[in-house]
Amino acid sequence: MNVGTVAHAIDRVGKPATLRRVAGPGRFVSVTLKAVWRGYQPQELAGGIVQGDREVRIGNAEIAARKWPGPPRRGDQMILEGRTFTVMAADSPNIGETTAMHILQVRGT
C-alpha cells in the first residue's frame, strides 16, 4: 500500500466533511475534504473512548495540498453531516517516511 492508494480509497468512499482549527475568538482555519467515519463498537469503549464517539479517517494529501496547518490535533473540530465534533485524539500513521492519513477520535458537542 502507498500514500496514493490511501488517498484514492478515502476519496472514493469518503463523504464531504470540514476540518477546522480555532484561530482566535470567532475565527477558524477550515478545509473541506473527504472523510470516512464510523461509530466505535461496544468492545472498543475503553481508554478514553466513550459511547457516541466516532473514528474519522482523512487523507494527509488533501490537508497538505490546501496548506491547512496540520496535522490535526486535540481540540480541532470536524463537521460531519452538519454536526460539529471535537477531536479528542489523533494518530498520523506513515507509509515509509510520508504521512498517509490521520485517524481521529471525535466527540459530539
Secondary structure as UniProt FT lines:
FT   HELIX           3..13
FT   STRAND          15..24
FT   TURN            25..26
FT   STRAND          27..39
FT   HELIX           42..44
FT   TURN            47..48
FT   TURN            51..52
FT   STRAND          54..59
FT   HELIX           60..65
FT   TURN            66..67
FT   TURN            74..75
FT   STRAND          77..80
FT   TURN            81..82
FT   STRAND          83..91
FT   STRAND          94..95
FT   TURN            96..97
FT   STRAND          98..99
FT   STRAND          101..108
//
